[in-house]
Amino acid sequence: MRTVSRLGTLRVPRPRARRVSRPLIGLLLVGLLGSFLGCSSRPIDQRSRGATDGGGSPEGQSGEALVPFDVRPLLKPPRKYLGAALDGAPESLAPVRDFAARIGKQPNLLEYYLEWGGGFDPRRVRNARAASALPVMVWEPFEPSIADIADGASDAYTRKFATAVRTANLPVVISFGHEMNGHWYPWGTEATDPADFVRAWRRIHDIFQDVGAANVIWVWSPNVINYLPDAPLEPFYPGDSYVDWIGVVGYYTDSGASTFPTLFGPTTAAVRRFTRKPILIAETAAEPGPRKRRDVADLFAGVAASPDVIGFIWFDHHKRADWRIGSDPSALAEFKRGAANGLFGFDVKQI
Amino acid sequence: MTGGGRFAAKRNGRGEVGDPWSPAVEFGPGVDPRLQPGQGHAAPPSAGLPWIPQSGWTAAPSWRRTWVSRAILLGILVVQALLSLRLRNTAFEDEALYLYVGHLQLDQFLDGTPGSLGFTASFSGSPVLYPVLAATVESIFGLAGARALSLVFMLGATVLLYSLTRLLFNERAGLCAAAAFATTQSTLFLGNFATYDAAAIFLLALAAWIVVRTAPNSAILACLLAAPVAALAVAVKYAALMFLPTVVMLAALAVFPHRGWGGLVLRSILLPAVTAAILAGALALAGDNYLHAVRVTTTARAVGNADPLELLLDCLEWGGGFLALALLGTVSYARREGMGEVPGLRQAANRGRRWRLALGLLLCGTALLAPAYQMHLHTGVSLHKHVGYGLLFAAPMAGVGMSRLVGAHFRYPQLAILIWVTLLTLGMTQSQNRYHAWADSTRMIATLESQLKPGGRYLVEASSVPRYYLRAETTADQWASTYAMTYTDRTGRRLSGERAYRAAIGAAYFDVIVLDRTVTRELDDKLVQQLGTNGNYRLLAKLPYRNSHGSGYYQIWVKR
């Protein structure tokens, strides 16, 4: 270091200071500036998931679809539903293709059975959607008892199930405890109090609401009352806020009623005393025999003639009897004729 | 170092006493007459005897000093801009409201469409000033553009603050004040928020700058230029009225060292008089609605029910450190005036201790105005924004405090760095916290959009947000919020409050109802209960949201 004084220029040694190099300072500043740019103020879960829009259904926060599915247009459809309960569907679509080829029309309700406690399989729902149909899940609470469910024994299971339904974001028709006015199921009149049934239904429905799974169409499905005079329907009814469709279960049998009005009439009249909800023939078929063809024709005519019946589901299984349509060629031909009516069947994706 | 050269001081040619750069010290007898008092810019030495410069550098203004200073200021502005722009969220209710009203007013100006809804009587600022400007910018650049407009205002306020602090004190204090102000929570928040706070702060800063700039040697008329600016600030946001006395007193104090008592009295009479005249004239032209609005939103605002202690703690959180720094600056400045390190720099006349104390207390006291008023009203609404107005005025003293902490010759720069980094960290975290005080509404808006239909009626808790986002597909009268509603039922009775909502839901009046339990929690719970059992409505979705206060759900109900 040089100092200029009156004595002249003087050289004074000064302690060597450690100097931070300029490039290092520059790097530090750049890093500081960069950290401001990188510091995003998005909430944590969005940042870590890196949610992006584009392709398929746009994702919002937490990986769910941006817009929830609205089932309202499906509740009162422009034409009649034509459904079927097929073995192996909708896990696989081959039975559906088979059936459609046989009857000459794509069924748009695909019914399947699930025991209470079983997991929700989104594949079934997606397959049904791909086949332009709604999945109809018949939920059978064999155990625990309805009273236990009403008291909250299955809340955790219900909540998990409902969350999965919500995440799928596709319409699902759920029929809980079908034929509850009969005496042949644990949730029927033998072992269950109607009040408990209503409590259980409302509890399940409320859990679905709480979780936000509003893409469910709730079907309350009593059996036809023709041979159940001691089980009035109204005590089993959860209420209009909890139900979307009334699903009537009734079969054409040799010994039973053989026309639409006599088979389903008393039940619909009884139901109409406490609700005006749309009616779906949730499960029906005709007993094998010479009458089968006529029963099929009668079914189509009856549904077509009833403005507040929105469709039917054909039980196409071999169970105790061979209800399948394919087992009787003349009945199948009649079915094909009935299905050809433009009133039956439509693409649920177009609604 | 010697003689002329690029870094030589510009002096008056005589180097005499009276020149601010000449020292007060005189050389005594017996010293070589060739040694001149001054800073070594005397005539070149004659042969033999070297001459001694008074100091090794000059404190005179130079282009290098100016540009280094400006570069630092630019750096401060860049940091402020980046920290503001990193905040991201959908529009807040107030932003949506102002932009929507701005669009309505624009439509009225351009097409003559009636700008209905009578906002004039309920706004806390003029609906034809900022909202129209913001809506104009928004129609070209979108919400981000309207928010960028606020950023421009806040950056302008920082620059004006720097300039007025430099004029009052010195360069270093100016930079420190700008640096401190640029990192406060309210500055960062308002720099990305499309409401009239940024514009009002800018105008107040401009008024303060004018009165300080015109203090030394300008005519009174130049100072009175601050009057229309201050009046405009009040017109933009009525609450700026609270800070006009500060501007007037600042004008009086700033002029005192230069013009004495005469200047002080003249300015303290003329400036408020002219401002009041402008405001009275504007009110008379504008009409009764504005008077009502000023009363309802500002001067006679309704009392809330917040706990004053909690409000005080919130204010301390947002501005406590800043105010402490400003008080430190006040005390330090009152004790010692000298702001520079130049040996023997002449003191300006009339900057006595009482004047310095008055200036410091005025600027620091202004920071307490908004918190005190809101504590008196027991309301915490927008408190985090209003704190920023006071901090603008306390910032010069905070700058002084910081530069005094650093000390002469940058003795303790680490203290200033420590304080600035603390303020920066607090500002960053608090501004992000405030910016997420409302939830992201993207999913809710998308769902609502999928449910729009011609003539539909929508009840949304904070209806201004979807009303703004969906303004292309809907009209104002289709929207209602849960804050207040009147409903005429079938029998002709006019209902209001909860009864109106219950009757409307019972009659299935609304097509879509969105409730989120943020503002009207109790009412929401009652309505949800009614919706669940009513039978007219069906739950469409429960969309989760998260904000600074926790998480919740948008419950969307649609008519069956």
Interface residues (C-beta under 8 A of the other chain):
Chain A: V4 S5 R6 G8 L33 F36 L37 C39 S40 S41 R42 P43 D45 G60 Q61 S62 L66 V67 P68 D70 R72 L75 Q209 D210 V211 G212 A214 G239 D240 S241
Chain B: L49 P50 I52 V78 V79 L82 L83 R86 L87 R88 N89 M428 Q432 Y435 H436 D440 T442 R443 A446 T447 S450 Q451 G532 T533 N534 G535 R538 L539 L540 A541 K542 L543 P544 Y545 R546 Y553 I556 V558 R560
